[in-house]
Amino acid sequence: MEHIVTVQDAVTAFADFVEPTRAELNAIDAEMPVILADVDLLDAYIITLDRTPTELDERRIRRARRRLLAAHVNQLKSADGRTGGVA
């Protein structure tokens, strides 16, 4: 008969490596405006899923698209400044 054992020791042995590094957290912070703008765009699309989009819905979607594009541009500009002109 084989014994069933837990792998708790094996899992917790790498617990220090499970947490994100400071560089990973900084990368998430740098990308957060794009993530939030993308969520706003998805929210605008979700609102129109069960109905025909009204003029207000279409404006909301256009504004959300513009915010997302602006967030991407700002992210690229900030990345361009950090990497010395690579873009």
C-alpha positions as CSV (number, residue, x, y, z in Angstrom):
1,M,0.0,0.0,0.0
2,E,1.3,3.5,-0.9
3,H,1.1,6.2,1.7
4,I,-0.5,9.5,0.8
5,V,1.5,12.3,2.1
6,T,1.2,16.1,1.9
7,V,3.5,18.2,-0.1
8,Q,3.3,21.1,2.4
9,D,7.0,21.2,3.0
10,A,7.8,21.3,-0.7
11,V,5.2,24.0,-1.3
12,T,6.2,26.2,1.6
13,A,9.9,25.8,0.9
14,F,9.4,28.3,-2.0
15,A,7.1,30.7,-0.2
16,D,9.6,33.5,-0.4
17,F,9.6,33.2,-4.2
18,V,5.8,33.4,-4.4
19,E,5.6,37.1,-3.6
20,P,6.1,39.5,-6.5
21,T,9.4,41.3,-6.6
22,R,9.7,45.1,-6.3
23,A,10.5,45.3,-10.0
24,E,7.3,43.4,-10.8
25,L,5.2,45.6,-8.6
26,N,6.8,48.7,-10.2
27,A,5.9,47.3,-13.6
28,I,2.3,46.7,-12.5
29,D,2.1,50.3,-11.2
30,A,3.5,51.7,-14.5
31,E,0.8,49.7,-16.4
32,M,-2.1,50.5,-14.1
33,P,-3.4,53.5,-16.1
34,V,-3.7,51.3,-19.2
35,I,-5.4,48.5,-17.2
36,L,-7.9,50.9,-15.7
37,A,-8.6,52.5,-19.1
38,D,-9.1,49.1,-20.6
39,V,-11.6,48.2,-17.8
40,D,-13.5,51.4,-18.5
41,L,-13.8,50.4,-22.2
42,L,-14.9,46.9,-21.3
43,D,-17.5,48.4,-18.9
44,A,-18.8,50.6,-21.7
45,Y,-19.1,47.6,-24.0
46,I,-20.8,45.5,-21.3
47,I,-23.4,48.2,-20.8
48,T,-24.5,47.8,-24.4
49,L,-24.6,44.0,-24.6
50,D,-28.3,43.6,-23.9
51,R,-29.6,46.6,-25.8
52,T,-29.1,48.7,-28.9
53,P,-26.4,51.3,-28.1
54,T,-27.8,54.8,-27.8
55,E,-26.0,58.0,-28.7
56,L,-24.9,58.3,-25.1
57,D,-23.5,54.7,-25.2
58,E,-21.6,55.4,-28.4
59,R,-20.1,58.6,-26.8
60,R,-19.1,56.6,-23.7
61,I,-17.4,54.0,-25.9
62,R,-15.6,56.6,-27.9
63,R,-14.4,58.4,-24.8
64,A,-13.2,55.1,-23.2
65,R,-11.3,54.3,-26.4
66,R,-9.6,57.7,-26.4
67,R,-8.7,57.3,-22.7
68,L,-7.2,53.9,-23.5
69,L,-5.2,55.2,-26.5
70,A,-4.0,58.1,-24.4
71,A,-2.9,55.8,-21.6
72,H,-1.0,53.6,-24.1
73,V,0.7,56.7,-25.5
74,N,1.7,57.9,-22.1
75,Q,3.0,54.5,-21.2
76,L,5.1,54.4,-24.4
77,K,6.4,58.0,-23.8
78,S,7.4,57.1,-20.2
79,A,9.1,53.8,-21.5
80,D,10.8,55.8,-24.2
81,G,12.3,58.1,-21.6
82,R,13.6,55.3,-19.4
83,T,15.1,53.2,-22.2
84,G,16.9,56.0,-24.0
85,G,14.8,56.3,-27.2
86,V,13.8,52.8,-28.0
87,A,10.3,52.7,-29.3
